[in-house]
């Protein structure tokens, strides 16, 4: 598999969180016109960027 193809591979996994956090994330995602999954990816990407890990 080419390197670029590896980078684009999406790996599903289960994420457990409490109802209050889930509700807050759903509202935040809605406010920014993103899906919940998209919002979580956005948050994780920004955290990685901020910590200079990517």
N, C-alpha and C positions, 0 to 999 in steps of 0.2 A: 504494500500500500504506500502510495506517495506521501511525503511529509505533510503537504497541504491537506490531503484527504484525512489524515489522522487528526489534524487540528479541528476539522469541521465535524468530526464524529461526536454525536450526542449520546451520552451514556445516562440512561434513566436510573434513578434511585429513589428510595422512599425517604421522605423527610417528615419527621414527627414534630409537631409544635402544639402548644396550648391554644385553646380557642380564642383567647384575647389577642394573642400575637397574630394568629391567622386572620382575624377580623380586621386588625389594624393594617396588615399587609394588603388585604383585599381592597380596603378603602383607599390606601395609598396608590395601589396599582390603578384603580378606577380613576382617581384624581388625575393621574398622569397618562391616561388612555393606553395602559399596558395590560397584558394578561398577568395573572398572578405569577406564573412561571417566568414571564419576561421581567417582571419587577424583581423577583428574587435573583435572577441572573444579573440584572443591572446593579443591584446592591452588592452582590458578590464581586462583580467586575470592578466596581469603584473601590471597594475595600482592598482588593488585590493591588490595584493601581496606586492607591494612597500609601500602602505599605511597601511600595516599590518591589513587589514580587512578580509583576509582569510589566 
